[in-house]
Amino acid sequence: PEVLQTFQEQAQQNLQSIRQACAATNHSGVFETAHTLKGAAGSVGAFQLAHPAEQLEDAAERADAAAVDRLSAELTYLTDATLAAIASILEQAQDKRWPAPF
């Protein structure tokens, strides 16, 4: 559960950083943060999030402003959905905790 909780916090921070970088037309910042989010998503098995993060990373590297805007919006939606699913999983896991065996 700690890994998922850490991912939740970091993903929210990454998404905020991506929004700020997009607003400033900072493609380098978008690239770096999308790369970080891609790796973090992959490490927790959130592949539906890792692939769009990779696409955003590629668009930022090409400095394709239209694609960056479109993909950052898509990534926001998918991140929100992923974080909601993780919150549900964590809540269910907490409800079903077994007492320690000692």
QUIKA-V29120 format. One record per pair of residues at least 6 apart in sequence whose ideal C-beta (glycine too) atoms are under 6 Angstrom apart, sorted by the first residue. I is the first residue (numbers start at 1). J is the second residue. Records with the same first field share a line. If there is no record, write none. Layout:
I->J + J
This chain:
1->90 + 93
4->86 + 90
7->40 + 44
8->83 + 86
10->40
11->79
14->33 + 36 + 37
15->79
17->33
18->30 + 33 + 72
21->29 + 30
22->72
27->60 + 63
30->60 + 68
31->57 + 60 + 61
34->53 + 56 + 57
35->57
37->53
38->50 + 53 + 54
41->49 + 50
42->50
46->82
49->78 + 82
52->74 + 75 + 78
55->71
56->71 + 75
59->67 + 68 + 71
60->68
